[in-house]
């Protein structure tokens, strides 16, 4: 079995849309991906035949209960979580993090320290800075090497102290594309008696996630980054969640995970999440090669998901290398991330670049005129943009292929890009 791009692309109706007869090329995926038909159908079915609040005695309420539990089960499989009861849903990763930070803050005292990363999206930075401001906590910053675009974990050792209570870091950067060694970082947190909070928004679409292996306390992601609906998901280690005081209204459930889910949730979003996870499983079942090393521990849907992610990562690694090779061959272009051919395994296919004279926004507008969709700016990676020295010059142009993109699409972009840069 092998990856079949045509079969994959046929499942995404958006990929066949045109504007005034011009095809669309979606390289805006780090900000949000397109969805397969099965996701849209599941959400539509929920809204048209199972639309109800939870806990009732009637047909639609019972059906909604099943949808919610199915989504919890699916995300537990996707993250290899020990229990679906450890899965918490919310509007998006940012909202979940802001909400949960209030509960975590109740465990902290003035003078306690939180370690944050200069590489992260602001959703895993500013909620903790605000918490520190309110509770008189101290923030310590983990920098990244501006030449390798990776962390030096010896620096982390120097930052950890007896007052360290929480370490927050991303699984992968939404600007540089670097995959971080979160397993090692979480091990250091545990050794120091600190909690670990991992932003997996950019890693989850590309890498098989195993929260047990990572060893984190909290892992957050958003399904609209991996071909699902606009929804945020938190996995929290049970013993951690049970020690937190949830901020909730009085009639809401007092038990996890419901106590951390404020108000009525998006049940159609839950239906879409389950369908999204099943989409990955279908790729693993039909195209993936079983991983014999883990076959005994990851069976059924969990094993199929892992097989899919392994297959898709290999294809996306090919895309990333082709894209980077093309960009680095253009005079005046600098890729703001790992470029070595033998290091593609340490990055996701999100590739950001700058040009010595063309402003990122102007480049993004030029590509948009060609119906090629990319983003420009700091992409909410405020600290990373500052560290790279691009915050005051418009940030970067960010190109983010995923597994439904093709080499031909990358070549189309590379063909028109020099003319846009010269304009």
C-alpha positions as CSV (number, residue, x, y, z in Angstrom):
1,X,0.0,0.0,0.0
2,X,1.1,3.6,-0.7
3,X,-0.1,7.1,-0.6
4,X,-2.6,7.9,-3.3
5,X,-3.0,11.6,-3.7
6,X,-5.8,11.4,-6.2
7,X,-7.9,9.4,-3.8
8,X,-7.2,11.9,-1.0
9,X,-8.0,15.0,-3.1
10,X,-11.3,13.5,-4.3
11,X,-12.5,13.6,-0.7
12,X,-12.1,17.4,-0.4
13,X,-14.7,19.3,-2.4
14,X,-13.0,22.6,-1.8
15,X,-9.9,21.5,-3.8
16,X,-12.0,21.4,-7.1
17,X,-13.4,24.9,-6.7
18,X,-12.4,27.7,-9.1
19,X,-12.8,31.4,-9.1
20,X,-13.6,32.9,-12.5
21,X,-12.2,29.7,-14.0
22,X,-8.9,29.8,-12.0
23,X,-8.0,26.9,-9.8
24,X,-7.4,27.5,-6.1
25,X,-4.2,26.4,-4.4
26,X,-4.5,26.2,-0.6
27,X,-1.2,26.9,1.1
28,X,-3.0,28.7,4.0
29,X,-3.3,25.4,5.9
30,X,-1.4,26.3,9.2
31,X,-4.2,28.7,9.9
32,X,-7.0,26.3,9.0
33,X,-7.4,23.3,6.6
34,X,-10.2,22.3,4.3
35,X,-12.5,19.4,5.3
36,X,-13.4,16.1,3.7
37,X,-17.0,15.4,2.7
38,X,-17.5,13.0,5.5
39,X,-16.9,15.8,8.1
40,X,-19.4,18.1,6.5
41,X,-21.9,15.3,6.2
42,X,-21.6,14.3,9.8
43,X,-22.1,17.9,10.9
44,X,-25.1,18.3,8.7
45,X,-26.7,15.1,10.0
46,X,-26.2,16.3,13.5
47,X,-27.9,19.7,12.8
48,X,-30.8,18.2,10.8
49,X,-31.6,15.1,12.7
50,X,-29.9,15.1,16.1
51,X,-30.1,18.7,17.2
52,X,-30.7,18.9,20.9
53,X,-29.1,19.7,24.2
54,X,-27.8,16.9,26.4
55,X,-29.3,14.8,29.1
56,X,-32.9,14.5,28.0
57,X,-35.2,11.5,27.9
58,X,-36.2,12.0,24.2
59,X,-34.8,10.8,21.0
60,X,-32.7,13.8,19.8
61,X,-31.2,14.3,23.3
62,X,-30.1,10.7,23.5
63,X,-28.6,11.0,20.0
64,X,-26.7,14.1,21.0
65,X,-25.3,12.3,24.0
66,X,-24.0,9.6,21.7
67,X,-22.4,12.2,19.4
68,X,-20.5,13.8,22.3
69,X,-19.3,10.5,23.7
70,X,-18.2,9.4,20.2
71,X,-16.1,12.6,19.8
72,X,-14.5,12.0,23.2
73,X,-13.7,8.4,22.2
74,X,-12.3,9.5,18.9
75,X,-10.0,12.2,20.3
76,X,-8.8,9.8,23.0
77,X,-7.8,7.5,20.1
78,X,-6.3,10.3,18.2
79,X,-4.1,11.4,21.1
80,X,-3.7,7.9,22.6
81,X,-5.2,9.2,25.8
82,X,-5.8,6.7,28.6
83,X,-9.4,7.7,29.0
84,X,-12.0,9.6,27.0
85,X,-13.0,11.3,30.3
86,X,-9.7,13.2,30.1
87,X,-10.9,14.9,26.8
88,X,-12.2,18.5,27.2
89,X,-13.8,20.4,24.4
90,X,-13.9,24.2,23.9
91,X,-14.3,26.9,21.2
92,X,-10.6,26.8,20.2
93,X,-7.2,26.3,21.8
94,X,-6.8,29.9,22.8
95,X,-10.1,30.0,24.6
96,X,-9.4,26.7,26.4
97,X,-6.0,27.9,27.5
98,X,-7.3,31.2,28.8
99,X,-10.0,29.4,30.7
100,X,-7.8,26.7,32.2
101,X,-5.1,29.1,33.2
102,X,-7.5,30.5,35.8
103,X,-7.9,27.1,37.4
104,X,-4.1,26.4,37.2
105,X,-3.4,29.8,38.7
106,X,-5.2,28.8,41.9
107,X,-2.4,26.3,42.6
108,X,0.3,29.0,42.3
109,X,1.7,31.5,44.7
110,X,3.5,34.9,44.3
111,X,7.1,34.3,43.3
112,X,6.4,31.0,41.6
113,X,7.9,30.7,38.1
114,X,6.5,29.8,34.7
115,X,8.8,29.0,31.8
116,X,7.6,30.2,28.4
117,X,9.1,29.8,24.9
118,X,10.2,32.5,22.5
119,X,9.0,30.2,19.6
120,X,5.4,29.8,20.6
121,X,2.1,31.1,19.2
122,X,0.8,33.8,21.5
123,X,-2.0,31.5,22.7
124,X,0.6,29.6,24.7
125,X,2.3,32.8,25.8
126,X,0.0,35.7,26.7
127,X,-2.5,33.8,28.8
128,X,0.4,32.9,31.1
129,X,1.8,36.4,31.0
130,X,-1.6,37.7,32.1
131,X,-1.8,35.1,34.8
132,X,1.7,36.1,36.1
133,X,0.7,39.7,36.1
134,X,-2.4,39.0,38.1
135,X,-0.8,36.7,40.6
136,X,2.7,38.2,40.9
137,X,4.4,35.2,39.3
138,X,7.7,35.3,37.5
139,X,8.1,34.5,33.8
140,X,11.3,32.9,32.5
141,X,12.0,32.7,28.8
142,X,13.4,29.8,26.8
143,X,15.1,31.2,23.7
144,X,15.7,29.3,20.5
145,X,18.9,29.3,18.5
146,X,18.4,31.7,15.5
147,X,20.8,29.7,13.3
148,X,19.4,26.2,14.0
149,X,15.8,27.3,14.8
150,X,15.8,24.8,17.7
151,X,15.9,24.9,21.4
152,X,19.1,24.2,23.4
153,X,17.7,22.1,26.3
154,X,20.8,22.8,28.3
155,X,19.5,26.4,28.5
156,X,16.2,25.0,29.9
157,X,18.2,23.2,32.6
158,X,19.6,26.6,33.7
159,X,16.1,28.2,33.7
160,X,14.5,25.5,35.9
161,X,14.6,26.3,39.6
162,X,13.0,25.2,42.8
163,X,10.2,27.8,42.1
164,X,9.4,26.4,38.6
165,X,5.7,25.4,38.6
166,X,4.8,25.2,34.9
167,X,6.6,24.8,31.6
168,X,4.7,25.8,28.4
169,X,5.9,25.0,24.9
170,X,4.6,24.1,21.5
171,X,4.9,20.8,19.8
172,X,5.8,22.5,16.5
173,X,6.2,26.2,15.6
174,X,3.6,27.8,13.4
175,X,6.3,30.2,12.1
176,X,9.6,28.3,11.8
177,X,8.0,24.8,11.4
178,X,10.4,23.3,14.0
179,X,9.3,20.2,15.7
180,X,10.3,20.5,19.4
181,X,11.5,17.7,21.6
182,X,8.5,18.0,23.9
183,X,9.1,14.5,25.4
184,X,12.5,15.6,26.8
185,X,11.0,19.0,27.9
186,X,8.2,17.2,29.8
187,X,10.7,14.8,31.4
188,X,12.6,17.8,32.7
189,X,9.4,19.3,34.0
190,X,8.5,16.2,35.9
191,X,11.9,15.9,37.4
192,X,11.5,19.4,38.7
193,X,8.0,18.7,40.1
194,X,6.5,21.2,37.6
195,X,3.5,20.8,35.3
196,X,3.8,20.8,31.5
197,X,1.4,22.4,29.1
198,X,1.9,21.5,25.4
199,X,0.4,23.5,22.5
200,X,-0.1,20.8,19.9
201,X,-2.0,22.9,17.4
202,X,0.7,22.7,14.8
203,X,2.1,19.3,15.6
204,X,-1.2,17.3,15.7
205,X,-1.9,17.7,12.0
206,X,1.4,16.2,11.0
207,X,2.8,14.0,13.7
208,X,1.2,11.0,15.5
209,X,0.4,12.3,19.0
210,X,0.9,10.0,22.0
211,X,0.3,12.0,25.2
212,X,1.4,8.9,27.3
213,X,4.7,8.8,25.5
214,X,5.1,12.6,25.6
215,X,4.5,12.6,29.4
216,X,2.8,15.9,29.5
217,X,0.2,17.1,31.9
218,X,-1.9,19.0,29.4
219,X,-2.0,18.9,25.6
220,X,-4.2,21.2,23.5
221,X,-5.0,21.3,19.8
222,X,-7.6,22.5,17.4
223,X,-9.4,20.2,14.9
224,X,-9.8,22.9,12.2
225,X,-6.0,22.6,11.8
226,X,-6.3,18.9,11.0
227,X,-9.2,18.8,8.5
228,X,-12.0,19.1,11.0
229,X,-14.4,21.8,12.3
230,X,-13.6,24.9,14.3
231,X,-13.2,23.3,17.7
232,X,-10.6,23.2,20.4
233,X,-9.6,20.1,22.4
234,X,-7.7,19.6,25.6
235,X,-6.3,16.4,27.0
236,X,-5.6,16.7,30.7
237,X,-4.0,14.1,32.9
238,X,-6.7,12.9,35.2
239,X,-4.9,13.5,38.5
240,X,-4.1,17.0,37.3
241,X,-7.7,17.8,36.3
242,X,-9.1,16.5,39.5
243,X,-6.9,18.9,41.5
244,X,-8.1,21.9,39.6
245,X,-11.1,24.0,40.6
246,X,-13.2,24.6,37.5
247,X,-14.7,28.0,36.7
248,X,-18.3,27.1,35.9
249,X,-21.9,27.9,36.7
250,X,-23.6,26.1,39.5
251,X,-25.9,23.7,37.5
252,X,-23.0,22.5,35.4
253,X,-21.5,19.1,36.0
254,X,-19.1,18.9,38.9
255,X,-17.2,15.9,37.3
256,X,-14.5,15.9,34.7
257,X,-14.5,16.5,31.8
258,X,-17.8,18.4,31.8
259,X,-16.9,20.7,34.6
260,X,-14.4,22.4,32.4
261,X,-16.7,22.8,29.4
262,X,-18.5,26.1,29.8
263,X,-22.1,26.4,28.5
264,X,-23.6,24.5,25.7
265,X,-21.0,23.1,23.3
266,X,-21.0,22.7,19.5
267,X,-22.5,19.3,19.1
268,X,-22.2,19.5,15.3
269,X,-18.5,20.3,15.9
270,X,-18.3,17.1,18.0
271,X,-19.8,15.1,15.1
272,X,-17.3,16.6,12.8
273,X,-14.4,15.7,15.1
274,X,-15.4,12.1,15.2
275,X,-15.6,12.0,11.4
276,X,-12.2,13.7,11.1
277,X,-10.5,11.1,13.3
278,X,-12.2,8.4,11.3
279,X,-10.9,10.0,8.1
280,X,-7.4,9.6,9.4
281,X,-8.1,6.0,10.4
282,X,-9.5,5.3,6.9
283,X,-6.2,6.5,5.4
284,X,-4.2,4.3,7.7
285,X,-6.4,1.3,7.0
286,X,-6.4,1.7,3.2
287,X,-2.9,3.1,2.5
288,X,-0.7,2.8,5.6
289,X,1.8,0.1,6.6
290,X,1.2,-1.4,10.1
291,X,4.0,-0.5,12.5
292,X,5.0,-3.8,13.9
293,X,6.9,-2.2,16.8
294,X,3.7,-0.9,18.3
295,X,1.1,-3.2,16.9
296,X,0.6,-5.0,20.2
297,X,-0.1,-1.7,22.1
298,X,-1.9,0.3,19.4
299,X,-4.6,-1.7,17.8
300,X,-7.9,-0.9,16.0
301,X,-8.5,2.8,15.3
302,X,-5.5,3.9,17.4
303,X,-3.2,1.8,15.3
304,X,-4.8,2.9,12.0
305,X,-4.3,6.6,13.0
306,X,-0.7,6.0,13.8
307,X,-0.2,4.3,10.4
308,X,-1.9,7.2,8.7
309,X,0.3,9.8,10.4
310,X,3.5,8.0,9.5
311,X,2.5,7.7,5.9
312,X,1.4,11.3,5.6
313,X,4.5,12.7,7.4
314,X,6.7,11.0,4.8
315,X,4.7,12.5,2.0
316,X,4.7,16.0,3.6
317,X,8.4,15.7,4.2
318,X,8.8,15.3,0.5
319,X,6.7,18.4,-0.1
320,X,8.6,20.4,2.4
321,X,12.0,19.5,0.9
322,X,10.8,20.4,-2.6
323,X,9.4,23.7,-1.4
324,X,12.5,24.7,0.5
325,X,14.8,23.7,-2.4
326,X,12.7,25.9,-4.7
327,X,12.6,28.9,-2.3
328,X,16.3,28.8,-1.5
329,X,17.1,28.9,-5.2
330,X,15.5,32.3,-5.6
331,X,17.8,35.2,-5.2
332,X,17.1,37.3,-2.2
333,X,14.9,34.7,-0.4
334,X,15.7,33.6,3.2
335,X,13.8,30.6,4.7
336,X,13.2,31.3,8.3
337,X,13.5,27.7,9.5
338,X,15.4,24.5,9.1
339,X,16.5,23.9,5.5
340,X,19.0,21.0,5.6
341,X,17.8,18.1,3.5
342,X,18.8,15.6,6.2
343,X,16.8,17.5,8.9
344,X,13.3,17.5,7.3
345,X,12.3,15.0,9.9
346,X,12.7,17.7,12.5
347,X,10.2,20.1,11.0
348,X,6.6,20.2,9.7
349,X,5.9,21.4,6.1
350,X,5.0,24.9,7.3
351,X,7.7,27.1,5.6
352,X,8.1,30.8,6.2
353,X,10.4,33.1,4.2
354,X,11.4,36.7,3.8
355,X,12.9,38.6,0.9
356,X,15.5,41.3,1.0
357,X,13.3,43.9,-0.7
358,X,9.7,42.6,-1.1
359,X,7.4,43.1,1.9
360,X,5.6,40.0,3.1
361,X,2.1,41.5,2.7
362,X,2.9,42.5,-0.9
363,X,4.1,39.0,-1.7
364,X,1.0,37.4,-0.2
365,X,-1.2,39.9,-2.2
366,X,0.7,39.0,-5.3
367,X,0.1,35.3,-4.8
368,X,-3.5,35.9,-4.0
369,X,-3.9,37.5,-7.4
370,X,-2.8,34.1,-8.8
371,X,-5.3,32.4,-6.5
372,X,-2.6,30.9,-4.4
373,X,-3.5,31.3,-0.7
374,X,-0.7,32.1,1.8
375,X,-0.5,34.1,5.0
376,X,1.9,36.9,5.9
377,X,2.8,38.7,9.1
378,X,3.8,37.3,12.5
379,X,1.0,34.8,12.4
380,X,0.5,35.3,16.1
381,X,4.0,34.0,16.8
382,X,4.9,37.4,18.3
383,X,7.9,36.3,20.3
384,X,9.3,34.3,17.4
385,X,9.0,37.2,15.0
386,X,10.8,39.5,17.5
387,X,13.6,36.9,18.0
388,X,14.1,36.6,14.2
389,X,14.2,40.3,13.7
390,X,11.2,40.4,11.4
391,X,8.5,41.8,13.7
392,X,9.1,45.4,12.5
393,X,9.4,44.6,8.8
394,X,6.1,42.8,8.2
395,X,6.9,39.4,9.5
396,X,7.2,36.5,7.0
397,X,5.4,34.9,4.1
398,X,4.1,31.6,5.3
399,X,3.5,28.7,2.9
400,X,1.9,25.6,4.5
401,X,1.3,22.6,2.3
402,X,-0.4,19.5,3.8
403,X,-1.1,16.0,2.5
404,X,-3.8,17.1,0.0
405,X,-1.4,19.4,-1.7
406,X,0.9,18.4,-4.6
407,X,4.3,19.0,-6.0
408,X,2.7,20.5,-9.1
409,X,1.0,23.1,-6.9
410,X,4.3,24.0,-5.3
411,X,5.9,24.3,-8.7
412,X,3.1,26.7,-9.8
413,X,3.8,28.9,-6.9
414,X,7.6,28.8,-7.4
415,X,7.1,29.7,-11.1
416,X,5.2,32.9,-10.4
417,X,7.0,33.9,-7.2
418,X,10.1,35.5,-8.8
419,X,7.9,37.9,-10.8
420,X,6.0,38.9,-7.7
421,X,9.2,39.5,-5.7
422,X,10.6,41.7,-8.5
423,X,7.4,43.8,-8.9
